Amino acid sequence: MTFEDIVDKDFSGCISIVKNRRDIFLKSYGYADLPNKIPNKVDTKFATASAGKAFVAVGILQLIEAGNLSFDDNIGSLLDFDLKYIDKNITVKQLLCHTSGIPDYFDESIMSEYDELWKDYPNYKIRKSSDLIPLFINKPMMYTPGERFQYNNTGFVVLGLIIEKITGQLFDEYLKEKVFEPCGMSDTGYYELDRLPENCANSYIYDKNSEEYYTNIYSIDVKGTGAGGAFTTVLDINKFWLNLLSGKLISKEMLEQMLSVQSSSNTQYYGYGLWLNKVEDDTYIPYFQGCDPGVSFISSYDTAHDISITAVSNFGCNVWKLRRDIIELL
């Protein structure tokens, strides 16, 4: 069996497998523009949903290493807007680890569809991280800070706001300058859906009633925030891993912390902005992922065997099963 054999015939997106720094499989499938039959390419820019949390985490860790921030700083001293019912003692570390208890504007434990958010609040209003504040600012805390791990989107929106407060730049401008450009990730950025640059894939959702596809332009934030929404290519993701793991973005000491278990729940393990797949005692494979209507993404790097696997789909295909099948074949 070959890699080609395990890819579903209706898969749309791109797959990259790199071993020992060499491409062993790199191929695109399906269409970036379905009605006009414009095909996806290996350098097509895809939306990646929550995958952007990894980039935000790196940005925060850089600021900590520069002495502009600390893990123990609390949001009450960092932010300049009224936090209302939100605990002002929530720390940067708790935000990074999803242990803050901050009210989540999209609580994945009770909400299944991201587009539910926009029934009463137009998605076109979301053009910067601060535009999401009305969606969580009047909600109560979910639990006492530090009590437990619970994946939280608001936490990373707030981390994006912290980057903006400290640097005086929009968080995506900071990430472009300090993360993307140093890595040579020239095809990565946060773009507005109504003014996408060239070579971006549209993302599609299937309507079972009409049996046709429609784009997700009314289903997600019009522009990404600290919680996610970056566009990137599989080629740029490979550059990100190489530069991150080589110590170019953060020190080897900070990288070790990022790749260590900082919080967990049952069989879920999390570092700083990265999930950790436990393969044996004290051995984990870091990965980051994202899922939105019409969007699915996963990328992992097995440091022990020097294997990187990235799969992204603009039809919301099951990239998680695809990655498992690739690992089994490898």
TATAZI-V10734 format. One record per residue. RES is the residue in one small letter. SS is DSSP state (H for helix, E for strand, L for the rest). PSI is psi in whole degrees, -180 to 180 (* if undefined). D_FIRST is the distance of its C-alpha to the first C-alpha in Angstrom with 2 decimals. Layout:
RES;SS;PSI;D_FIRST + RES;SS;PSI;D_FIRST
//
This chain:
m;L;142;0.00 + t;L;170;3.81 + f;L;-39;6.97 + e;H;-36;8.14 + d;H;-26;6.19 + i;H;0;7.88 + v;L;123;11.13 + d;L;147;13.61 + k;L;-24;15.28 + d;L;14;18.57 + f;L;136;17.80 + s;L;121;20.64 + g;E;-146;20.93 + c;E;146;19.42 + i;E;135;16.79 + s;E;129;17.44 + i;E;121;15.79 + v;E;129;18.24 + k;E;129;18.22 + n;L;41;21.47 + r;L;17;22.95 + r;E;139;20.55 + d;E;124;18.29 + i;E;-14;14.64 + f;E;128;13.74 + l;E;111;16.60 + k;E;147;16.69 + s;E;156;19.03 + y;E;155;18.91 + g;L;-159;21.76 + y;E;137;25.44 + a;E;-32;27.86 + d;E;102;30.64 + l;L;-51;29.63 + p;L;-35;32.86 + n;L;4;33.11 + k;L;42;29.43 + i;E;117;29.33 + p;E;152;25.70 + n;L;151;24.44 + k;L;171;24.01 + v;L;-18;22.68 + d;L;17;26.35 + t;L;140;27.22 + k;E;125;29.22 + f;E;146;28.01 + a;E;148;30.09 + t;L;7;28.90 + a;H;-129;31.40 + s;H;-5;32.12 + a;H;-28;30.08 + g;H;-17;33.40 + k;H;-33;34.80 + a;H;-40;33.19 + f;H;-43;35.19 + v;H;-41;38.36 + a;H;-43;38.01 + v;H;-44;37.87 + g;H;-43;40.95 + i;H;-44;42.84 + l;H;-35;41.99 + q;H;-44;43.25 + l;H;-35;46.52 + i;H;-44;46.89 + e;H;-29;46.48 + a;L;-7;49.00 + g;L;11;51.48 + n;L;-5;51.72 + l;L;159;50.32 + s;L;160;49.69 + f;L;-31;47.43 + d;L;-5;50.62 + d;L;142;52.10 + n;E;158;52.61 + i;H;-25;52.20 + g;H;-33;55.90 + s;H;-16;56.85 + l;H;-32;54.07 + l;L;150;54.24 + d;L;22;57.32 + f;L;160;56.96 + d;L;118;58.20 + l;L;-7;55.56 + k;L;-112;57.53 + y;L;-2;55.98 + i;L;134;53.28 + d;L;120;53.95 + k;L;-13;55.13 + n;L;3;54.12 + i;L;132;50.36 + t;E;163;49.05 + v;H;-41;46.56 + k;H;-41;44.48 + q;H;-36;44.42 + l;H;-44;43.24 + l;H;-32;40.42 + c;H;2;39.35 + h;L;40;39.74 + t;L;17;42.61 + s;L;-30;45.46 + g;L;6;46.09 + i;L;141;46.95 + p;L;131;46.90 + d;L;123;43.56 + y;L;-26;43.89 + f;L;91;40.45 + d;L;104;40.13 + e;L;-9;36.56 + s;L;-18;37.73 + i;L;-16;39.88 + m;L;133;38.69 + s;L;-27;35.39 + e;L;122;35.71 + y;H;-31;36.72 + d;H;-7;38.50 + e;H;-25;41.02 + l;H;-28;42.70 + w;H;13;43.97 + k;H;-36;45.88 + d;L;-5;49.08 + y;L;105;48.33 + p;L;132;47.06 + n;H;-23;43.90 + y;H;-9;45.47 + k;H;-17;47.89 + i;L;94;45.21 + r;L;-4;45.38 + k;L;163;45.86 + s;H;-39;45.31 + s;H;-20;48.93 + d;H;-14;48.57 + l;H;-11;46.64 + i;H;-43;49.57 + p;H;-20;51.24 + l;H;-13;48.20 + f;L;-15;48.61 + i;L;-26;52.06 + n;L;8;53.96 + k;L;154;51.60 + p;L;161;52.37 + m;L;148;50.48 + m;L;-35;47.54 + y;L;171;48.49 + t;L;133;50.38 + p;L;134;48.76 + g;L;-4;46.77 + e;L;-40;46.65 + r;L;172;42.90 + f;L;129;39.55 + q;L;116;38.87 + y;L;133;36.71 + n;L;120;39.23 + n;H;-38;39.10 + t;H;-38;42.85 + g;H;-40;42.69 + f;H;-25;40.70 + v;H;-44;42.89 + v;H;-37;45.79 + l;H;-38;44.13 + g;H;-40;43.87 + l;H;-35;47.57 + i;H;-42;48.41 + i;H;-44;46.82 + e;H;-40;48.97 + k;H;-42;52.11 + i;H;-41;51.82 + t;H;-20;50.76 + g;L;10;52.62 + q;L;155;49.48 + l;L;145;47.18 + f;H;-36;44.19 + d;H;-29;41.77 + e;H;-41;44.13 + y;H;-46;44.20 + l;H;-37;40.40 + k;H;-44;40.23 + e;H;-39;42.81 + k;H;-16;41.72 + v;H;-57;37.93 + f;H;-50;36.37 + e;H;-43;38.58 + p;H;-28;38.50 + c;H;-7;34.69 + g;L;26;34.76 + m;L;71;33.17 + s;L;-13;35.02 + d;L;26;32.85 + t;L;136;33.39 + g;E;177;36.32 + y;L;111;37.89 + y;L;151;38.72 + e;L;136;40.75 + l;H;-27;39.00 + d;H;8;41.95 + r;H;53;41.88 + l;L;144;38.32 + p;L;179;37.99 + e;L;158;35.98 + n;L;30;32.20 + c;E;139;31.83 + a;L;136;29.56 + n;L;151;31.36 + s;L;139;29.94 + y;E;144;29.81 + i;E;141;30.52 + y;E;129;30.09 + d;E;109;33.35 + k;L;-31;32.76 + n;L;-47;36.34 + s;L;-8;36.38 + e;L;48;32.67 + e;E;165;32.50 + y;E;147;31.48 + y;E;156;34.11 + t;E;161;34.14 + n;L;21;34.74 + i;L;-19;37.88 + y;L;10;40.08 + s;L;-12;37.73 + i;L;169;37.58 + d;L;139;40.07 + v;L;-24;41.00 + k;L;143;40.49 + g;L;159;38.63 + t;E;-169;40.58 + g;L;-23;40.25 + a;L;-16;38.04 + g;E;-174;35.37 + g;L;9;34.84 + a;L;147;33.86 + f;E;141;32.00 + t;E;177;29.67 + t;L;160;26.69 + v;H;-30;23.50 + l;H;-41;25.05 + d;H;-35;28.20 + i;H;-39;26.48 + n;H;-39;25.06 + k;H;-40;28.68 + f;H;-49;29.97 + w;H;-46;27.92 + l;H;-42;28.92 + n;H;-37;32.55 + l;H;-49;32.77 + l;H;-20;31.34 + s;L;-6;33.43 + g;L;16;36.61 + k;L;-31;37.57 + l;L;-42;38.00 + i;L;163;39.45 + s;L;161;40.55 + k;H;-34;38.38 + e;H;-44;40.64 + m;H;-36;40.15 + l;H;-40;36.40 + e;H;-39;36.39 + q;H;-42;38.17 + m;H;-35;35.81 + l;L;9;32.82 + s;L;154;34.79 + v;L;118;35.18 + q;L;-24;38.24 + s;E;158;37.95 + s;E;163;35.92 + s;E;116;35.90 + n;L;-114;34.22 + t;L;13;30.64 + q;E;132;30.98 + y;E;141;31.90 + y;E;137;33.25 + g;L;-124;34.58 + y;L;101;36.35 + g;L;-1;34.46 + l;L;139;31.09 + w;E;155;29.29 + l;E;119;28.30 + n;E;113;25.38 + k;E;122;26.65 + v;E;-27;24.26 + e;E;176;27.14 + d;L;125;30.92 + d;L;17;32.00 + t;E;123;28.51 + y;E;147;27.22 + i;E;118;24.67 + p;E;143;26.60 + y;E;160;25.36 + f;E;154;27.12 + q;E;168;26.44 + g;E;148;28.18 + c;E;123;28.47 + d;E;168;31.06 + p;L;119;31.42 + g;L;4;28.87 + v;E;132;27.57 + s;E;140;24.78 + f;E;139;23.89 + i;E;142;22.51 + s;E;132;22.37 + s;E;158;22.11 + y;E;109;22.80 + d;E;99;21.97 + t;L;-29;24.93 + a;L;-34;24.31 + h;L;4;21.05 + d;L;54;21.97 + i;E;126;19.02 + s;E;133;19.82 + i;E;125;17.81 + t;E;131;19.61 + a;E;133;18.91 + v;E;143;21.79 + s;E;140;22.45 + n;L;14;25.66 + f;L;11;25.04 + g;L;30;24.81 + c;L;165;21.15 + n;L;84;19.65 + v;H;-19;18.63 + w;H;-45;19.07 + k;H;-40;16.29 + l;H;-44;14.05 + r;H;-42;15.18 + r;H;-41;14.62 + d;H;-38;10.97 + i;H;-45;10.69 + i;H;-42;12.80 + e;H;-40;10.91 + l;H;-38;7.75 + l;L;*;10.52
//
